[in-house]
Amino acid sequence: MNEVKINLPDSEIPRQWYNLAPDLPTPMQPPLGPDGKPVNPEMLKPVFPMNLIEQEVSRETWIKIPEEILELLLKWRPTPLKRAVSLERHLKTPAKIYYKDESVSPAGSHKPNTAIPQAWYNKQAGIKKLVTETGAGQWGSALAFATKLVGLECKVFMVRASFDQKPFRKMMMQVWGATCVASPSDETNAGREILKKMPNTTGSLGIAISEAVEAAVTDPTGSSRYSLGSVLNHVLLHQTIIGLEAQKQLKLAGVKHPDIVIGCAGGGSNFAGISFPFVKEKIDGAKIEIIPVEPASCPSLTKGPFAYDNGDIAQMTPLLPMYTLGHAFVPASIHAGGLRYHGMAPLVSAAALEGLLKPRAYDQVKCFEAAILWSRTEGTIPAPETSHAIAATIDEAIKAREEGKEKVILFNYSGHGLMDLVGYDQFLSGKLPAASLSEAELKESLKSLEGLPKPSLAKTGRW
Ligand SMILES: Cc1ncc(COP(=O)(O)O)c(C=O)c1O
């Protein structure tokens, strides 16, 4: 009988997060202010508390997780490492498919791994309220949960497309005491401007970020801060607990290291969470193929240039060195709302630039097909975002069968899809449209990069 669940006892929860930045062969390029000069930590103070800014710029490889945070994470961590034996059997593959089950968190995804520390550090810094944006609603519900446990207020700007498709996520936020409004809204200058230009827009993460940053920094009490669920270094740092646990669990299963590591990538934190500890192993010499999977309709890593770009449409954030489709990009209204972001985390972008990753992009129809096969073999219903990782896993398992190789595949099961059944309904009734970005749309969107400073392109030929 194959072992299907590899659990770690509470006492084995990792005590430190892993920071990839100091281990990258080429140092990352700094974020820039509107004047084109590197941003200094002081300038970020109206947006984030200093303890998180310190993590954002840290050059330490290992960062201690405070005991109080560990205590909160223990409510659902360590998460199980599971083996997808029924899917393996169905595919007749010699590959072993392992996955970290992040859907067991209270909010149903990996997002609470950073929501808890972010809420806790803000509380330590005397902040009273966090403002954020959310795509699919996963991040908004995770922050609503975390702020309630830690004792902060929470306001969430939710991308209109998901607000309409996924009312249950909004209700979850309300259960945890947060306020949730559809973005673009008429509550901020950024939202009003967009509504004037595009009254019927389905919104985007870029727009919602502009609204949330504006609402946080213009709070007259000065006690609100902004919180981001992906992209930034400190967010990716908090997520590395996933890969660090997986390393311990694979050892228990007798696996030295996986051959392939897969994660879906929106802003990049889920992918970083599962993969960065293995990127370290790869830098140290292990042979591991590491695959971020993004939607064909929002292909920043596979189609975008590596450029300096803003994180939001109103250009309120610093310029970040990243693969991007341009900050004015509004992606198609796919069901994987959490993957609709125009850029990719600078740390993930830097690892891709180094050639450490092999990104790929899939259409949502292929991903839903994979999700259905998963549900009908393994039983659980994955989030549409997660289905991107499942589609790549299935492709790799079939390739292993064709090559007759007993590969070990690890992927992150980033969330469940129990609030995403509308997407499944559309797929099953044959109404789900394919969605990929055309060259003409890409060209148009990249115009928003004109006039911005350019990063050093020593390692890329794509600009
Ligand atoms: C279930 C799930 N998986 C993956 C992602 C993508 O996360 P990231 O932006 O960290 O790449 C999201 C984002 O909302 C999500 O909800």
The ligand as an SDF file (V2000), in Angstrom:
LIG
                    3D

 16 16  0  0  0  0  0  0  0  0999 V2000
   -6.0600   29.5410   -4.8790 C   0  0  0  0  0  0  0  0  0  0  0  0
   -5.0440   30.4780   -5.4020 C   0  0  0  0  0  0  0  0  0  0  0  0
   -3.9220   29.9890   -5.9250 N   0  0  0  0  0  0  0  0  0  0  0  0
   -2.9660   30.7960   -6.4290 C   0  0  0  0  0  0  0  0  0  0  0  0
   -3.1290   32.1690   -6.4380 C   0  0  0  0  0  0  0  0  0  0  0  0
   -2.0380   33.0070   -7.0140 C   0  0  0  0  0  0  0  0  0  0  0  0
   -1.3200   33.5690   -6.0010 O   0  0  0  0  0  0  0  0  0  0  0  0
   -0.0920   34.5210   -6.2100 P   0  0  0  0  0  0  0  0  0  0  0  0
   -0.6220   35.8660   -6.5380 O   0  0  0  0  0  0  0  0  0  0  0  0
    0.5230   34.5190   -4.9340 O   0  0  0  0  0  0  0  0  0  0  0  0
    0.6920   34.0130   -7.3440 O   0  0  0  0  0  0  0  0  0  0  0  0
   -4.2650   32.7380   -5.8820 C   0  0  0  0  0  0  0  0  0  0  0  0
   -4.4390   34.1810   -5.8120 C   0  0  0  0  0  0  0  0  0  0  0  0
   -5.4020   34.7060   -5.3770 O   0  0  0  0  0  0  0  0  0  0  0  0
   -5.2570   31.8720   -5.3530 C   0  0  0  0  0  0  0  0  0  0  0  0
   -6.3670   32.3620   -4.8080 O   0  0  0  0  0  0  0  0  0  0  0  0
  1  2  1  0
  2  3  1  0
  2 15  2  0
  3  4  2  0
  4  5  1  0
  5  6  1  0
  5 12  2  0
  6  7  1  0
  7  8  1  0
  8  9  2  0
  8 10  1  0
  8 11  1  0
 12 13  1  0
 12 15  1  0
 13 14  2  0
 15 16  1  0
M  END
$$$$
